[in-house]
Amino acid sequence: MPDNELMPNDSTNLVDQKTYDAVRGYIVAAQKQITVAVNSAMVEAYWNIGKRIYEACGECERAAFGIELDPLSQPDAC
């Protein structure tokens, strides 16, 4: 179908292919922006949750398994 050819839609109106493509492009771009915004919000939420748990548990305290796994995380390293 050439770029300037009209195509009928379900309601028997005529739709220009370029117009259809432009509208579809706006929707797809908006969906991508929404995905990025939601992902950013979730990263921030998880960061704040982790920070709150870290502060509530004591900033320099580590579980015994954490000290064994990471020798640099000794209590005096904080």
Rosetta silent file (secondary structure, phi, psi, omega in degrees, C-alpha in Angstrom):
SEQUENCE: MPDNELMPNDSTNLVDQKTYDAVRGYIVAAQKQITVAVNSAMVEAYWNIGKRIYEACGECERAAFGIELDPLSQPDAC
SCORE:     score description
SCORE:     0.000 S_00000001
   1 L     0.000  124.419  178.030    0.000    0.000    0.000 S_00000001
   2 L   -62.695  156.519 -176.396    1.532    3.360   -0.975 S_00000001
   3 L   -58.612  -34.075 -174.830    2.121    5.901    1.815 S_00000001
   4 L   -96.341    4.897 -179.017   -0.616    8.251    0.664 S_00000001
   5 L   -77.731  143.398  178.544   -3.306    5.653    0.000 S_00000001
   6 E   -90.136  145.710  177.884   -6.397    5.704    2.198 S_00000001
   7 E  -127.101  138.990  179.626   -7.586    2.570    3.913 S_00000001
   8 E   -73.586  145.465  173.122  -11.065    1.932    5.310 S_00000001
   9 L  -107.081 -173.366 -174.026  -11.416    1.229    9.017 S_00000001
  10 L   -62.229  -31.140 -176.860  -14.194   -0.669   10.788 S_00000001
  11 L   -92.159   17.426  179.678  -16.582    2.297   10.885 S_00000001
  12 L    63.398   13.890  170.425  -16.214    2.863    7.128 S_00000001
  13 L   -82.419  160.052  178.882  -14.317    6.117    7.670 S_00000001
  14 E  -100.047  136.677 -178.081  -11.145    6.636    5.732 S_00000001
  15 E  -124.021  128.117  176.205   -7.848    6.820    7.593 S_00000001
  16 E   -73.690  132.967 -176.671   -4.623    8.112    6.143 S_00000001
  17 H   -61.001  -38.822  179.397   -1.784    5.634    6.784 S_00000001
  18 H   -64.303  -39.626  177.886    0.619    8.412    7.794 S_00000001
  19 H   -64.430  -45.434  177.775   -1.894    9.713   10.348 S_00000001
  20 H   -58.246  -47.950 -179.709   -2.401    6.212   11.709 S_00000001
  21 H   -61.914  -39.196  179.439    1.345    5.656   11.967 S_00000001
  22 H   -65.012  -46.025  179.890    1.832    9.008   13.719 S_00000001
  23 H   -63.453  -43.773  178.648   -0.891    8.315   16.275 S_00000001
  24 H   -61.759  -39.861  178.173    0.442    4.828   16.875 S_00000001
  25 H   -61.737  -39.856  177.423    3.925    6.285   17.329 S_00000001
  26 H   -62.136  -42.228 -178.771    2.651    8.702   19.989 S_00000001
  27 H   -66.359  -45.361  179.781    1.057    5.835   21.888 S_00000001
  28 H   -62.938  -42.272  178.234    4.143    3.630   21.704 S_00000001
  29 H   -62.530  -41.305  178.802    6.379    6.509   22.845 S_00000001
  30 H   -64.220  -40.210  178.386    4.045    7.220   25.773 S_00000001
  31 H   -62.566  -39.713  177.982    4.093    3.552   26.774 S_00000001
  32 H   -65.101  -41.450  178.782    7.906    3.591   26.806 S_00000001
  33 H   -64.123  -38.882  178.172    7.930    6.736   28.950 S_00000001
  34 H   -63.668  -43.027  179.563    5.493    5.131   31.378 S_00000001
  35 H   -60.206  -45.519  179.376    7.695    2.043   31.646 S_00000001
  36 H   -63.193  -43.237 -179.190   10.753    4.158   32.427 S_00000001
  37 H   -64.341  -43.171  179.478    8.850    6.225   35.001 S_00000001
  38 H   -65.916  -43.313  178.686    7.448    3.149   36.744 S_00000001
  39 H   -61.436  -42.462  178.527   10.844    1.455   36.790 S_00000001
  40 H   -62.692  -42.325  179.448   12.445    4.584   38.261 S_00000001
  41 H   -64.449  -39.276  179.372    9.745    4.812   40.917 S_00000001
  42 H   -68.727  -40.147  176.840   10.198    1.159   41.862 S_00000001
  43 H   -60.567  -44.915  179.150   13.984    1.516   42.125 S_00000001
  44 H   -63.461  -41.221  178.907   13.509    4.529   44.398 S_00000001
  45 H   -62.645  -46.849  179.542   10.940    2.658   46.508 S_00000001
  46 H   -64.490  -37.944  176.989   13.216   -0.364   46.945 S_00000001
  47 H   -60.352  -48.056 -179.312   16.148    1.920   47.760 S_00000001
  48 H   -65.209  -37.043  176.599   14.115    3.668   50.461 S_00000001
  49 H   -62.719  -48.037  179.317   12.876    0.341   51.864 S_00000001
  50 H   -62.123  -41.505  178.992   16.431   -0.979   52.093 S_00000001
  51 H   -62.591  -43.684 -179.329   17.672    2.235   53.660 S_00000001
  52 H   -63.665  -43.059  178.179   14.887    2.180   56.254 S_00000001
  53 H   -64.272  -43.797  179.141   15.592   -1.458   57.157 S_00000001
  54 H   -58.517  -46.392 -179.596   19.331   -0.725   57.339 S_00000001
  55 H   -67.996  -37.919 -178.998   18.760    2.225   59.676 S_00000001
  56 H   -69.095  -30.012 -177.482   16.249    0.291   61.821 S_00000001
  57 H   -88.102   -8.253 -176.450   18.637   -2.638   62.264 S_00000001
  58 L   104.197  121.314 -170.875   21.630   -0.523   63.199 S_00000001
  59 L   -65.763  -30.138 -176.160   23.841    1.083   60.607 S_00000001
  60 L  -105.849   -2.198 -178.602   27.054   -0.706   61.530 S_00000001
  61 L   -82.369  138.608  176.836   25.670   -4.060   62.616 S_00000001
  62 L  -127.779  148.036  173.522   26.120   -7.000   60.294 S_00000001
  63 L   -68.774  154.735 -177.533   24.807  -10.506   60.549 S_00000001
  64 H   -57.418  -40.580 -179.567   27.440  -13.127   61.275 S_00000001
  65 H   -65.514  -30.438  178.336   27.126  -14.611   57.799 S_00000001
  66 H   -68.338  -38.200  178.742   27.735  -11.175   56.293 S_00000001
  67 H   -68.403  -40.566  179.270   30.990  -10.755   58.176 S_00000001
  68 H   -65.877  -37.184 -178.344   32.135  -14.207   57.140 S_00000001
  69 H   -76.348  -32.584 -176.189   31.306  -13.566   53.489 S_00000001
  70 L  -126.894   95.202 -177.191   32.831  -10.090   53.355 S_00000001
  71 L   -64.357  -17.686  178.250   35.953   -9.684   55.489 S_00000001
  72 L   -77.420  -11.175 -176.383   36.022   -5.936   54.728 S_00000001
  73 L   -95.181   39.727  175.666   32.726   -5.455   56.565 S_00000001
  74 L   -69.076  154.151 -177.523   34.214   -5.706   60.056 S_00000001
  75 H   -54.592  -32.119 -179.459   32.555   -3.502   62.709 S_00000001
  76 H   -77.450   -8.401 -179.818   35.479   -1.047   62.710 S_00000001
  77 H   -78.241  -13.061 -176.607   35.077   -0.537   58.926 S_00000001
  78 L   -82.297    0.000    0.000   31.878    1.462   59.459 S_00000001
